[in-house]
Amino acid sequence: MIPDHSNKTLAELLDLSGRRAVVTGGAKGIGAQTARRLAEAGADVVIADLDLSAATATATDIASATGRTTVASFIDVGDTASIVAAADVAVSRLGGIDIWVNNAGIYPTTGPAIEATDEFIDRMLSINVRGSFAGAREAAKRMKSGVIINLASIAGLSATPGISAYVMSKHAVIGMTKVLSREFAPLDIRVVAVAPGPIDTPGVQDQLAPLKAAGVDVGAMLTKTPLGRGGVPDDIARAIVFLASDLAAWVNAETLVVDAGSLAR
């Protein structure tokens, strides 16, 4: 049973000292900033990424800045054996897993749904859905208690034309979060999600390059939110730290929308 933390101070509730975290897709963008904030809060972190060189550089930088044990590991979330291996790295190098962040994913535009290929849809669902499911499953097998945090999207709460495969994948992530929260609760494992709005990351910039080339003002598109600016990776990282901490000890199954009010109508 997850305990009542009413007698803890706010500082104690936010303290992640002694926790062991894995962040997939942790080499850059939201993943890298999440790993940094978790380490600042006291956690030791495995930064798992397809780009091991970049993960190593990020891990070295965070370890130097925070003094926490920070380990780089290769992961391909499209390959279950790779997910198992990364989870085993966390156990062998950190001694266990208390926090697992399913951050890795892909988000290319689909174009008109009528033109989407089976191969494209299969890849999107394999990475964003099956990869997150396998990550959650392997983390839960190795946790005595803890929290699994999935990266959803406001696309998983809406129906944006032109990105049908991505929208499907993120709706699935939100559904998965709900059902796993029920199944893992008896194991003292919470399962939650974060749904970011428009966040300016290297991956997003890469995906928007064709729009830039076509003359679209991408900067204006990213900053068009009710709060007057687009999101940055740290906006999401701070939300993830909250969900990972004992401040959120009674938060389960929920998807926390962090989008500056973009979904509000």
Summary of the structure (lengths in Angstrom):
residues: 265
radius of gyration: 17.8
end to end distance: 38.5
largest distance: 56.8
contacts: 925
relative contact order: 0.15
helix: 51%
strand: 15%
